[in-house]
Amino acid sequence: MTEPELLFEVESGVAVVTLNRPAAMNALTLPMIEALIARLRDWAVDGAVSIVVVRGAGDRAFCAGGDIRALYDARKSPPNGHPSLTETFFRAEYRLDHLIYHYPKPYIALMDGVVMGGGVGVSLHGGHRVVCEKTVFAMPETGIGLFPDVGASYFLPRLPGELGMFLGLTGDRLRAADCVYAGIGDVYIPRDRHDALIGALRAGNDIAATLSGLNEDAGPAPLRARRDLIDRCFGAGSVIEIERALEREDDAAAVEILAVLRTKSPVSCMIAHRQLRAGATMGFDDCMKMEYRLSQHVMAGHDFFEGVRALIIDKDNKPDWRPVALPDVTDDMVARYFASPPSGDLTFDD
């Protein structure tokens, strides 16, 4: 028998969702997203459910993202008069993020293991984010020709200083202490205490008191040592100016960051910079609508499919970005990604 991709359990008012694709690092498929939307909507009006907890199966990942291999393969399959997967997947995923952000009941994410891409949307928008010794957080989308999505337009600009722009452009990976420092994680609770957390909630204990009581010191945050450098350089007015600022720094960390940045899709970086600057003054719903526009234009372009080919399919790590250099990405080219797509704008009702 094939294991279900989602496990649901309700006991003593606490509903637990387990993302159950451990072999695929719990990456989200479209059926998972649709089923999770339906269940969360039911629980929102169910008097027997007072708290929702989301966790991942296995010991590697909470959720490593969306099923981008399926999106890659879908390009070869004509829609035959039906909406394409690249349309339905992002529309459903962003509606799920919207539902979680506005969820009327306490929502706790146990960010145990890798938390990237779509996994960020399923965790960060909840009211309580729990990190542990296995947490690895990143928004690596510019490295596959995408852009930081699932609500990143809203939450990244609201991190301290220029950390959001830094994370969105470079895809830098953070462990638990850095997540707490950046405000991505609310509390640090070792993974062997997660069952105790759920048990305490089912015993009727107060959420805030339970989280506080189990919270431990996550240790020193390495990100703190780079904070001044990041704020100086990533506050620049364009990606090209960010690169120039890093070049001027007499710092080994700046050299390392610049080398990473130059491996990313130039188009994705230019989109992300404009996206994150705009998102700083936008509400969550408008951010999601903007991201849906971006997603549909990116899916109609070159770099996403080339990035997936190079990093996931062929694994040669030699993407042929087009254009290949930042100066070749014009303002008009970037502006077209922000226009309403042929499929129409995102809405949040059925």
C-alpha positions as CSV (number, residue, x, y, z in Angstrom):
1,M,0.0,0.0,0.0
2,T,1.2,3.5,-0.9
3,E,1.6,5.8,2.1
4,P,-0.7,8.9,2.0
5,E,1.1,12.1,1.3
6,L,-0.6,13.8,4.2
7,L,-1.4,12.4,7.6
8,F,-4.1,14.0,9.8
9,E,-4.8,13.4,13.5
10,V,-7.1,15.2,15.9
11,E,-6.9,14.6,19.6
12,S,-8.0,16.7,22.5
13,G,-8.5,19.8,20.4
14,V,-5.1,19.7,18.7
15,A,-5.0,18.8,15.0
16,V,-1.6,17.6,13.7
17,V,-0.8,17.6,10.0
18,T,2.2,15.5,8.9
19,L,3.7,16.1,5.5
20,N,4.4,12.6,4.5
21,R,6.8,12.3,1.6
22,P,10.1,11.8,3.5
23,A,11.9,10.3,0.4
24,A,11.2,13.5,-1.5
25,M,12.0,15.7,1.6
26,N,8.2,16.3,2.0
27,A,8.1,18.4,-1.2
28,L,4.5,19.7,-1.9
29,T,2.5,18.2,-4.7
30,L,-0.6,19.8,-6.1
31,P,-2.9,17.1,-4.5
32,M,-1.2,17.7,-1.1
33,I,-1.8,21.4,-1.4
34,E,-5.4,21.0,-2.4
35,A,-6.0,18.5,0.4
36,L,-4.4,20.7,3.0
37,I,-6.5,23.7,1.9
38,A,-9.7,21.6,2.3
39,R,-8.7,20.2,5.7
40,L,-7.6,23.6,7.1
41,R,-10.9,25.2,5.9
42,D,-12.8,22.4,7.7
43,W,-10.8,22.8,10.9
44,A,-11.3,26.6,10.9
45,V,-15.0,26.1,11.6
46,D,-14.7,22.8,13.6
47,G,-15.4,23.4,17.3
48,A,-13.4,20.2,18.1
49,V,-10.2,21.8,16.8
50,S,-8.6,24.7,18.7
51,I,-4.9,24.4,17.5
52,V,-3.2,23.2,14.3
53,V,0.3,21.8,14.4
54,V,2.2,21.1,11.1
55,R,5.3,18.9,11.0
56,G,7.3,16.8,8.4
57,A,7.9,13.1,8.3
58,G,11.4,11.6,8.5
59,D,14.6,13.1,9.9
60,R,15.7,15.2,6.9
61,A,13.1,17.9,6.2
62,F,10.1,19.8,7.3
63,C,9.4,20.6,3.6
64,A,12.1,21.2,1.0
65,G,9.7,23.1,-1.3
66,G,7.2,22.5,-4.1
67,D,7.5,19.6,-6.5
68,I,9.5,21.5,-9.1
69,R,10.3,18.4,-11.0
70,A,6.6,18.0,-11.8
71,L,6.5,21.6,-13.0
72,Y,9.5,20.9,-15.2
73,D,7.9,17.8,-16.7
74,A,4.6,19.6,-17.2
75,R,6.1,21.8,-19.9
76,K,6.2,18.8,-22.2
77,S,2.5,18.0,-21.7
78,P,0.0,20.2,-23.6
79,P,-2.9,21.4,-21.4
80,N,-5.4,20.2,-24.0
81,G,-7.8,22.9,-23.2
82,H,-7.4,22.7,-19.4
83,P,-5.4,25.0,-17.2
84,S,-1.7,24.0,-17.1
85,L,0.0,22.6,-14.0
86,T,2.1,25.8,-13.9
87,E,-1.1,27.8,-13.5
88,T,-3.0,25.5,-11.2
89,F,0.0,24.7,-8.9
90,F,1.0,28.3,-8.1
91,R,-2.7,29.4,-7.8
92,A,-3.3,26.6,-5.3
93,E,0.0,27.1,-3.4
94,Y,-0.5,30.8,-3.0
95,R,-4.1,30.3,-1.8
96,L,-2.8,27.9,0.8
97,D,-0.2,30.5,1.9
98,H,-3.0,33.1,2.1
99,L,-5.2,30.7,4.2
100,I,-2.4,30.1,6.6
101,Y,-1.5,33.8,7.0
102,H,-5.2,34.6,7.8
103,Y,-5.9,31.4,9.8
104,P,-8.3,32.1,12.6
105,K,-6.9,29.5,15.0
106,P,-3.4,29.1,16.5
107,Y,-1.1,27.5,13.9
108,I,2.3,26.0,15.0
109,A,5.0,24.9,12.5
110,L,7.6,22.5,13.7
111,M,10.5,23.5,11.4
112,D,12.5,20.3,11.8
113,G,15.0,19.8,9.1
114,V,15.2,21.5,5.7
115,V,12.7,24.4,5.3
116,M,12.9,25.8,1.8
117,G,10.6,27.2,-0.9
118,G,7.1,26.0,-0.5
119,G,8.0,24.7,3.0
120,V,8.6,28.3,4.0
121,G,5.0,29.2,3.0
122,V,3.6,26.4,5.1
123,S,5.6,27.5,8.1
124,L,6.5,31.1,8.3
125,H,3.0,32.5,7.9
126,G,1.7,30.7,10.9
127,G,1.5,32.3,14.3
128,H,4.2,30.2,16.0
129,R,7.5,29.0,14.3
130,V,9.5,26.4,16.2
131,V,13.1,25.7,15.1
132,C,15.4,23.0,16.3
133,E,19.0,21.7,15.9
134,K,18.1,20.2,12.5
135,T,16.6,23.3,11.0
136,V,18.1,24.6,7.7
137,F,16.2,27.5,6.2
138,A,16.7,29.0,2.8
139,M,15.0,30.8,-0.1
140,P,17.2,29.4,-3.0
141,E,14.9,30.3,-5.9
142,T,17.2,32.7,-7.8
143,G,19.5,29.7,-8.2
144,I,16.9,27.9,-10.3
145,G,15.7,30.8,-12.3
146,L,12.7,31.5,-10.1
147,F,12.2,34.2,-7.5
148,P,11.6,34.1,-3.7
149,D,7.9,33.4,-3.5
150,V,5.3,31.8,-1.2
151,G,4.9,35.2,0.5
152,A,8.6,36.2,0.5
153,S,7.6,39.6,-0.9
154,Y,5.9,40.2,2.4
155,F,8.1,38.6,5.1
156,L,11.6,39.1,3.7
157,P,11.5,42.9,3.6
158,R,10.2,42.8,7.2
159,L,13.3,41.1,8.6
160,P,15.8,43.3,10.3
161,G,17.9,45.6,8.1
162,E,18.8,44.2,4.7
163,L,18.7,40.5,5.8
164,G,15.6,39.9,3.6
165,M,17.3,41.2,0.4
166,F,20.4,39.2,1.2
167,L,18.5,36.0,1.8
168,G,16.3,36.5,-1.2
169,L,19.1,37.2,-3.7
170,T,21.8,34.7,-2.4
171,G,19.7,31.8,-1.1
172,D,22.0,31.7,2.0
173,R,21.2,28.9,4.4
174,L,20.5,29.6,8.0
175,R,20.6,27.2,10.9
176,A,18.5,27.6,14.1
177,A,20.4,30.3,15.9
178,D,20.4,32.5,12.7
179,C,16.7,31.9,12.3
180,V,16.0,33.1,15.8
181,Y,18.3,36.1,15.3
182,A,16.6,37.0,12.0
183,G,13.1,36.6,13.4
184,I,12.3,33.6,11.2
185,G,12.0,31.3,14.2
186,D,10.2,32.3,17.4
187,V,11.5,29.6,19.7
188,Y,14.2,27.0,19.7
189,I,12.9,23.6,21.0
190,P,15.1,20.5,20.4
191,R,13.4,17.9,18.1
192,D,13.2,15.3,20.9
193,R,10.9,17.6,22.7
194,H,8.4,18.1,19.9
195,D,6.1,15.3,21.0
196,A,6.2,16.7,24.5
197,L,5.1,20.0,23.1
198,I,2.1,18.4,21.3
199,G,1.3,16.4,24.5
200,A,1.3,19.5,26.6
201,L,-1.1,21.3,24.3
202,R,-3.4,18.3,24.3
203,A,-3.3,18.4,28.0
204,G,-4.8,21.9,27.8
205,N,-1.7,23.9,28.6
206,D,-1.4,27.5,27.4
207,I,0.4,27.8,24.1
208,A,2.6,30.7,25.0
209,A,3.5,29.3,28.3
210,T,4.2,25.9,26.8
211,L,6.5,27.3,24.0
212,S,8.3,29.5,26.5
213,G,8.8,26.6,29.0
214,L,10.3,24.4,26.3
215,N,12.4,27.1,24.7
216,E,16.1,26.8,24.9
217,D,19.1,28.9,23.9
218,A,19.9,28.3,20.2
219,G,23.5,29.5,20.7
220,P,25.4,32.2,18.9
221,A,24.2,33.4,15.5
222,P,27.0,33.4,12.9
223,L,24.8,35.8,10.8
224,R,25.4,38.5,13.4
225,A,29.0,38.9,12.4
226,R,28.0,39.6,8.8
227,R,25.1,41.9,9.6
228,D,26.9,45.2,9.1
229,L,28.3,44.1,5.8
230,I,24.9,42.9,4.6
231,D,23.2,46.1,5.6
232,R,25.8,48.2,3.9
233,C,25.8,46.4,0.6
234,F,22.3,45.0,0.2
235,G,20.6,48.3,0.8
236,A,21.9,49.5,-2.6
237,G,19.4,50.6,-5.3
238,S,20.0,47.8,-7.8
239,V,21.5,44.4,-8.0
240,I,24.4,45.8,-10.0
241,E,25.0,48.4,-7.3
242,I,24.9,45.6,-4.7
243,E,27.6,43.8,-6.6
244,R,29.7,47.0,-6.8
245,A,29.3,47.6,-3.1
246,L,30.5,44.0,-2.3
247,E,33.5,44.6,-4.7
248,R,34.5,47.6,-2.6
249,E,34.6,45.7,0.6
250,D,37.9,44.6,2.0
251,D,36.4,41.5,3.6
252,A,36.6,37.8,2.8
253,A,32.9,37.4,3.5
254,A,32.1,39.9,0.8
255,V,34.2,38.0,-1.7
256,E,32.3,34.8,-0.8
257,I,28.9,36.4,-1.0
258,L,29.7,38.1,-4.3
259,A,30.9,34.8,-5.8
260,V,27.6,33.1,-4.8
261,L,25.5,36.0,-6.1
262,R,27.1,35.8,-9.5
263,T,26.0,32.1,-9.9
264,K,22.3,33.2,-9.8
265,S,20.0,33.9,-12.7
266,P,20.5,37.6,-13.6
267,V,16.8,37.9,-14.5
268,S,15.7,36.3,-11.3
269,C,17.9,38.6,-9.3
270,M,16.6,41.7,-11.0
271,I,13.0,40.5,-10.5
272,A,13.6,39.7,-6.9
273,H,15.2,43.1,-6.1
274,R,12.2,45.0,-7.5
275,Q,9.8,42.5,-5.9
276,L,11.2,42.8,-2.4
277,R,11.5,46.6,-2.5
278,A,7.8,46.8,-3.6
279,G,6.7,44.2,-1.0
280,A,8.0,46.3,1.8
281,T,5.0,48.7,1.4
282,M,2.4,46.2,0.3
283,G,-0.1,44.1,2.3
284,F,0.1,40.4,2.3
285,D,-2.7,39.7,-0.1
286,D,-1.3,42.2,-2.7
287,C,2.1,40.6,-2.3
288,M,0.6,37.2,-3.2
289,K,-1.1,38.6,-6.2
290,M,2.2,40.2,-7.4
291,E,3.9,36.8,-6.9
292,Y,1.3,35.0,-9.0
293,R,1.9,37.4,-11.8
294,L,5.7,36.8,-11.6
295,S,5.2,33.0,-11.4
296,Q,3.2,32.9,-14.6
297,H,5.6,35.0,-16.6
298,V,8.6,33.0,-15.2
299,M,6.9,29.8,-16.3
300,A,6.6,31.2,-19.8
301,G,10.3,32.0,-19.9
302,H,13.6,30.3,-20.2
303,D,15.6,30.5,-16.9
304,F,13.4,28.4,-14.6
305,F,13.5,25.3,-16.8
306,E,17.2,25.8,-17.5
307,G,17.9,26.2,-13.8
308,V,16.0,23.0,-12.9
309,R,17.7,21.2,-15.7
310,A,21.2,22.2,-14.6
311,L,20.7,21.8,-10.8
312,I,18.2,18.9,-10.6
313,I,17.8,17.0,-13.8
314,D,21.3,16.8,-15.3
315,K,23.1,18.1,-12.2
316,D,25.9,19.7,-14.2
317,N,25.5,22.9,-12.2
318,K,26.1,24.9,-15.4
319,P,22.9,26.8,-16.2
320,D,22.8,28.8,-19.4
321,W,21.1,31.9,-18.1
322,R,19.5,34.2,-20.7
323,P,20.5,37.0,-20.5
324,V,23.8,35.9,-19.1
325,A,24.7,39.2,-17.4
326,L,23.0,41.7,-15.2
327,P,23.6,44.7,-17.5
328,D,21.7,42.9,-20.3
329,V,18.5,42.7,-18.2
330,T,16.7,45.9,-19.0
331,D,14.1,47.7,-16.9
332,D,11.5,47.1,-19.5
333,M,12.3,43.4,-19.5
334,V,11.8,43.2,-15.7
335,A,8.6,45.3,-15.9
336,R,6.9,42.7,-18.1
337,Y,7.1,40.1,-15.4
338,F,4.9,42.3,-13.2
339,A,2.0,42.6,-15.7
340,S,-1.2,40.7,-15.3
341,P,-0.8,37.2,-16.9
342,P,-3.0,35.8,-19.7
343,S,-4.6,33.5,-17.1
344,G,-5.8,36.4,-15.1
345,D,-4.8,37.6,-11.6
346,L,-4.8,35.5,-8.5
347,T,-8.0,35.5,-6.4
348,F,-8.6,33.9,-3.1
349,D,-12.0,32.4,-3.6
350,D,-13.0,29.3,-5.5
